[in-house]
Amino acid sequence: MTTYYGLYGQKVQYLASDPTDVQIGQVWYNSTSATLKVRQSVATNSWATGGNLGTPRYSSGAAGTQTAALLIAGQDSVPNLSISAVEAYNGTSWTSATSYPATYFQIGGAGTQTAAVAWCGVIPSNYPPGVQTFHSDTNKWNGSSWTSSGSYPRAQGGQGAAGTQTAALSTGGTNSVPGAPGLTTATNTYNGTSWTTVPGTLVTARTFQNRMFGTQTSALAISGSTPNSVQSYNGTTWTVGTSMNTTRFASAFGDSNQSGVAFGGPPAVTSTEIWNGTTWTNNPTGLNTGRASAAGFGTSASGLAAGGDSGSVPTDQATEEWTGTQTLSRTVTVS
């Protein structure tokens, strides 16, 4: 592994302010604050309880970060119907925002708390059992209201979602019940105005519980039709990655196809795994409360899990904040 010592030697830089392009192991002296500093990697890898959702739900759309999240629609655990409620998180508590234009679950979501995009979705029906309707509409969020913005190539739900409002990525999904006949391997990109079907297709089709994180050109899709399967996207093609250690339909968040976190899954498990681009590592501690179909936000270093389906309304309102491996500048003290 390349180190700062190997690249630059032992000389300590004398600087008026902290450098912006800092490598792990780099040491410098800040003359303004009269402090000796070092750049280091700190691995916490733990969950902490956050503020509860106003409405218990699962299979929602997600956009944003740990301290600025947007939770879009979903399915209410009681009476188990799709909803249109939208909530925003500030790192401490959730507040109601303008409702989504439709009552969907298994909806795709990407972007930030003030610039998000959501697409497709399913409306379930309790009678007759198993009857569902699938939709293709796309809506953009500007921080206060929703605006219709094009249509997805087909009506469906359960697609993986990643990226931003102007560079979103969507793959997989289904347009039938129980799902198998309507599975798709298609990959689509969004430019802020319209969707385009791109050449790269999934190796294996994926439907409900299909989770994805990353960017339009670097993403990882997990779970879906095969519980612990993993597929990696480089902006052009999909390849099969190392399977998760625990077989389950997990939720996830992360930065790219090189870094992410998988958590939860039915039957309301708590286990958490960390992805480094090659392999999955079981984290010693998992979620405080197990749940499936939770929404995931943020990065490997700072993530958020919200809602889910556990069979218990209090749990389905739960939010947990993840602190992973962070790169920090520390003051060197001598005693």
C-alpha positions in Angstrom: 0.0 0.0 0.0 1.3 3.5 -0.9 2.0 5.6 2.1 2.7 9.3 2.6 6.1 8.4 4.0 6.9 6.5 0.8 5.8 9.3 -1.4 7.2 12.4 0.3 9.6 11.3 3.0 9.8 12.6 6.6 9.8 16.4 6.0 7.0 18.2 7.9 5.4 20.9 5.9 5.1 24.4 7.5 1.8 25.9 6.4 -0.4 28.9 7.2 -3.6 26.8 6.8 -4.6 23.1 6.6 -4.0 21.7 3.1 -7.0 20.6 1.1 -5.4 17.6 -0.8 -4.3 15.6 2.2 -3.3 11.9 2.2 -3.6 9.4 5.0 -0.4 9.6 7.1 0.5 13.2 6.1 1.8 15.4 8.8 2.0 19.2 8.7 2.5 22.2 11.1 -0.3 24.9 11.0 1.6 28.1 11.9 -1.7 30.1 12.3 -3.1 27.8 15.0 0.4 26.7 16.2 -0.5 23.0 16.0 1.0 19.9 14.6 -1.6 17.8 12.6 -1.9 14.4 11.0 -4.4 12.9 8.6 -5.8 9.6 9.8 -8.5 7.1 9.1 -10.9 6.4 11.9 -13.2 3.4 11.7 -16.3 3.6 14.0 -18.7 1.4 12.0 -21.6 1.7 14.4 -25.3 2.6 14.5 -26.9 5.2 16.7 -30.6 5.9 17.2 -32.1 8.9 15.3 -35.4 10.7 15.3 -38.5 8.7 14.6 -40.5 9.1 11.3 -43.9 10.7 11.6 -45.5 8.0 9.5 -44.4 4.3 9.7 -43.6 3.0 6.2 -41.4 0.8 4.0 -40.4 0.5 0.3 -40.1 4.3 0.0 -38.0 6.4 -2.4 -34.9 8.0 -0.9 -32.8 11.0 -1.6 -30.2 13.0 0.3 -27.7 12.4 3.1 -27.6 11.5 6.8 -28.3 15.1 7.8 -30.4 16.2 4.9 -32.6 13.3 3.8 -35.9 13.1 1.9 -38.2 10.1 2.3 -40.7 9.7 -0.5 -44.1 7.9 -0.4 -44.0 4.1 0.4 -46.3 1.6 2.0 -47.8 2.2 5.5 -47.5 -0.9 7.7 -51.0 -0.2 9.0 -53.4 -0.6 7.2 -50.7 -1.8 4.6 -51.6 0.6 1.8 -49.4 2.8 -0.3 -49.1 6.5 0.8 -48.0 9.8 -0.6 -46.5 11.3 2.5 -43.1 12.9 2.2 -40.8 13.7 5.1 -37.5 15.6 5.5 -34.7 14.9 8.0 -32.3 17.4 9.4 -30.0 15.1 11.3 -32.2 15.2 14.4 -35.9 15.1 13.5 -38.3 14.5 10.6 -40.8 17.1 9.4 -43.6 16.8 6.9 -43.1 18.1 3.4 -45.3 18.5 0.3 -46.9 15.1 -0.5 -45.9 13.2 -3.6 -48.4 13.5 -6.5 -49.3 9.8 -6.2 -49.7 7.1 -3.6 -46.9 4.7 -4.6 -44.6 2.2 -3.0 -41.6 0.5 -4.6 -40.8 3.9 -6.0 -37.3 5.0 -7.3 -35.7 8.0 -5.7 -32.4 9.9 -6.2 -30.7 13.3 -5.7 -30.6 15.6 -2.7 -33.1 16.9 -0.1 -33.7 20.1 -2.2 -33.2 18.6 -5.7 -34.6 15.1 -6.0 -36.3 13.0 -8.7 -38.7 10.1 -8.1 -40.1 7.7 -10.7 -42.4 4.7 -11.3 -44.2 2.9 -8.4 -46.9 0.5 -7.4 -50.4 0.9 -6.0 -51.4 -2.2 -4.2 -55.0 -3.5 -3.7 -56.2 -5.5 -0.7 -59.2 -6.8 -2.8 -58.9 -8.8 -4.9 -55.7 -10.0 -3.3 -52.5 -9.6 -5.3 -53.9 -7.1 -7.8 -51.5 -4.2 -8.2 -51.2 -1.3 -10.7 -47.8 -0.1 -12.1 -46.9 3.4 -13.1 -44.2 5.2 -15.2 -44.5 8.8 -14.2 -41.4 10.9 -13.1 -41.5 13.9 -10.8 -38.9 16.4 -9.8 -38.6 18.0 -6.3 -37.2 21.6 -5.9 -37.2 21.7 -2.1 -40.9 22.8 -1.8 -43.0 21.3 -4.6 -43.2 18.4 -7.1 -43.3 18.9 -10.9 -44.0 16.3 -13.6 -41.0 15.6 -15.7 -41.3 12.9 -18.4 -42.1 9.2 -18.3 -40.1 6.1 -17.6 -39.8 3.7 -20.6 -42.3 1.4 -19.0 -44.7 1.2 -16.1 -43.2 -0.8 -13.3 -41.9 -0.9 -9.7 -39.1 -2.3 -7.7 -36.3 -0.8 -9.7 -32.8 0.1 -8.3 -32.1 3.8 -8.0 -29.0 5.9 -7.7 -27.4 9.2 -8.8 -28.7 12.8 -8.8 -31.6 14.7 -10.2 -29.8 15.5 -13.4 -27.8 12.2 -13.6 -29.9 9.4 -12.2 -29.5 5.6 -12.8 -32.3 3.1 -12.7 -32.2 -0.7 -13.4 -34.3 -3.8 -13.1 -37.9 -3.9 -11.8 -41.1 -5.6 -12.6 -44.5 -4.9 -14.1 -46.4 -8.0 -13.0 -47.4 -10.0 -9.9 -45.9 -12.2 -8.5 -43.1 -10.6 -10.5 -41.2 -13.3 -12.5 -43.1 -12.8 -15.8 -42.4 -9.1 -15.9 -38.8 -8.9 -14.7 -36.5 -6.7 -16.7 -32.7 -6.4 -17.1 -32.9 -2.9 -18.7 -30.8 0.0 -17.5 -32.0 3.6 -17.9 -30.4 7.0 -17.3 -32.1 10.3 -16.6 -30.6 13.7 -17.5 -33.0 16.0 -15.6 -35.6 16.0 -18.4 -36.0 12.6 -20.0 -35.1 8.9 -19.6 -32.8 7.0 -22.1 -32.4 3.2 -22.3 -28.7 2.5 -22.4 -26.9 -0.6 -23.8 -25.7 -2.1 -20.5 -28.1 -4.7 -19.1 -28.1 -6.5 -15.9 -26.6 -10.0 -15.9 -29.6 -11.2 -13.9 -33.0 -9.5 -13.8 -34.0 -8.0 -10.5 -37.3 -6.9 -9.0 -38.7 -6.1 -5.5 -36.0 -5.5 -2.8 -33.7 -4.4 -5.6 -31.3 -2.0 -4.0 -28.7 0.2 -5.6 -26.2 2.9 -4.5 -23.6 5.1 -6.2 -23.6 7.3 -9.3 -24.7 7.1 -12.9 -21.3 5.8 -13.9 -20.3 3.7 -10.8 -23.0 1.8 -9.0 -23.7 -1.4 -7.1 -27.0 -3.3 -7.2 -27.7 -5.9 -4.5 -30.5 -8.3 -3.5 -33.4 -8.2 -5.8 -34.7 -11.5 -7.1 -31.7 -13.3 -5.8 -31.3 -12.3 -2.1 -27.5 -12.0 -1.7 -26.5 -11.4 -5.3 -24.4 -8.4 -6.3 -23.8 -6.7 -9.7 -21.4 -3.8 -10.4 -21.9 -1.1 -13.0 -19.1 1.0 -14.5 -21.1 3.3 -16.7 -21.2 0.8 -19.6 -21.6 -2.8 -18.5 -22.8 -4.9 -15.5 -20.6 -7.6 -14.0 -21.3 -10.1 -11.2 -19.6 -9.2 -7.9 -18.9 -11.1 -4.7 -22.1 -12.2 -3.0 -23.0 -10.8 0.5 -22.1 -13.1 3.4 -25.7 -13.2 4.7 -28.4 -14.4 2.4 -31.2 -11.8 2.7 -33.0 -9.0 0.8 -30.9 -6.1 2.3 -31.2 -2.4 2.1 -28.1 -0.3 1.3 -26.4 3.1 0.9 -22.9 4.0 -0.4 -20.7 6.1 -2.6 -19.9 4.0 -5.7 -19.3 0.4 -6.8 -16.2 0.6 -4.6 -17.7 1.5 -1.3 -21.1 0.8 0.5 -23.0 -0.7 3.4 -25.8 -3.3 3.3 -28.1 -3.7 6.3 -31.3 -5.4 7.5 -33.7 -7.5 5.4 -36.4 -10.0 6.1 -37.1 -11.6 8.5 -36.3 -8.3 10.3 -32.6 -9.0 10.6 -30.1 -6.6 12.1 -26.9 -7.7 10.4 -24.7 -5.1 8.6 -22.0 -5.7 6.0 -19.4 -3.3 4.5 -18.3 -3.4 0.9 -14.8 -2.3 -0.2 -15.1 -2.9 -3.9 -14.1 -6.5 -3.8 -15.5 -8.2 -0.7 -18.1 -7.9 2.0 -17.1 -7.8 5.7 -19.5 -8.6 8.5 -19.7 -5.7 10.9 -19.6 -6.8 14.6 -22.6 -4.7 15.5 -25.8 -4.4 13.5 -28.9 -2.3 13.5 -30.5 -1.6 16.9 -33.8 -2.7 15.5 -34.1 -5.3 12.7 -36.4 -4.4 9.8 -36.8 -5.1 6.0 -37.3 -2.7 3.1 -35.9 0.3 5.0 -34.7 3.3 3.0 -31.0 4.0 2.9 -29.3 7.4 2.5 -25.8 8.8 2.4 -22.3 7.4 2.2 -20.2 4.6 3.6 -18.8 7.1 6.1 -22.1 8.7 7.1 -25.3 6.9 6.3 -29.0 6.7 7.4 -31.6 4.0 7.7 -35.2 5.0 7.9 -38.5 3.1 8.3 -38.8 -0.5 7.2 -41.2 -3.5 7.8 -40.8 -5.4 11.0 -44.4 -6.1 11.9 -44.2 -3.5 14.7 -45.3 0.1 14.1 -42.8 1.6 16.5 -40.0 -0.2 14.7 -41.3 0.9 11.3 -40.9 4.5 12.4 -37.3 4.0 13.6 -34.3 5.9 12.2 -30.7 4.9 12.7 -27.6 6.9 11.9 -24.4 5.1 10.6 -20.9 6.3 11.3 -18.4 4.3 9.2 -14.7 4.8 8.4 -14.0 8.5 8.3 -10.8 10.4 7.2 -10.0 13.2 9.7 -7.4 15.7 10.5 -6.2 15.3 14.1 -4.0 17.6 16.3 -0.9 15.8 17.5 -0.4 16.3 21.2 2.8 15.4 23.1 2.8 14.5 26.8 
